Amino acid sequence: MILSQMTKEELASFKSENEKLYNDFKGQGLCLNMARGNPCSEQLELSLDMLKAFDDGNFMSECGNDVRNYGVPDGIPEAKKLFSDMIGVNTDEIIIFGNSSLNAMFFSVQCAFNKGILGSKPWSECGRIKFLCPVPGYDRHFKVTEFFGVEMINIPMTPTGPDMDMIEELVKNDESIKGIWCVPQYSNPDGIVYSDETVKRFAALKPAAKDFRIFWDNAYCIHHLTDSPKCILNILDEAKKVGNEDIVYIFGSTSKVTFPGAGIAVMGASKANIDELKKYLGISIISYDKMNQLRHVKFFGTFENMLEHMKKHKAIIAPKFRLVCDKLAKELAPLGIGQWTDPQGGYFISFNAPQGCAKRIVSLCSEAGVTLTGAGATFPYGVDPEDKNIRLAPTYPPIEDLSKAMDLFVICVKIAAAEKLLAE
């Protein structure tokens, strides 16, 4: 029966029944974490052979550099080849960073603030500046711009990507808008894949600010959960077609491909953008971990082998995503409470609770031993104006623990929804 159609007496009884179940969970002393999209231990095991990459005693890059030594700050050639294939750029349009793509994003924003972009005034001298933020979105993106004091503007997501009509209208009329955060392939947390039209419209943007940049965080470009994955257009190629190649910065990493704490992060952009950023990079670092770069190259060999490796990840985590969606469908759909995504890739499921219930649900789960991403985290400044979005991260817990966590989660949703209806 739809919860909203119950009488007050029926709702009170429903609430009481679920509170008993909830108290049973509290008595179990659970300690389960679904707060972040961490790979599980079985996924980490997949890359252990990488640690044997130098058993042959060969530490030489094809450029003649001993990777144990100084030099080559922007990455060894064979790493550039492997990862340019991954993010879809040429080998002279890429920088190989350390293990964190977030660090590469922070670096590029910091350079814009300190030095400007391709001859434009440094952002620090531009007064109040703004960024567009598709919501719900990635909390760490928002923390970067918040750190620099950037005003963030919410852009609603649609099934094909961010609201492009709104974006086009805003950027063409406001020179203080300097950028936008994007996760184009399996967006965080909704799992949306940007349509061809959306990518083309991004590539063709004509912002008032000549130093406007699209921060294209393609973190999940090879993180598929099906055998027939959706693919997006190459935004740099599309931008080149319309003479707009400087508008985009592309980011990626192997954080959830090999080892999150010891992966490879990359940034791609037009040659003009890359050449400028390389100058600043050479001041801040002599070189990143070239041994790790060569380790990855030896382990994978080719981008095609990397794609095969990702099928092993899919075999481990796809059943976890199925479990979560099945629990939600069985327990909540008949009651008409909540909406959720069924992503075809990426690392998250986006759950929309009844309006005004997200914080209560997260709090109830926490009190019973299950940690979720904080309510509001998927919006700038941690403020979800409707208090409804919760990001679920199924990958890290063992599937038995995940099943328990989801049993508790649906009980908490039922309690919060009943409380709200009873209060109306």
Secondary structure, DSSP 8 states (H G I E B T S, - for coil): --GGGS-HHHHHHHHHHHHHHHHHHHTTT--EEESS----HHHHHTTGGGGGTTTT---B-TTS-BTTSS--TT--HHHHHHHHHHHT--TTSEEE-SS-HHHHHHHHHHHHHHH-STTS--GGGSSS-EEEEEES--HHHHHHHHHTT-EEEEEEEETTEE-HHHHHHHHHH-TTEEEEEE--SS-TTT-----HHHHHHHHT---SSTT-EEEEE-TTTT-BSSSS------HHHHHHHTT-GGGEEEEEE-TTTS-GGG--EEEEE-HHHHHHHHHHHHHH-S---HHHHHHHHHHH-SHHHHHHHHHHHHHHHHHHHHHHHHHHHHHTGGGT--EE---SBSS-EEEE-STT-HHHHHHHHHHTTEEE--TTTTSGGG--TTS-EEEE--SSS-HHHHHHHHHHHHHHHHHHHHHHHHH-
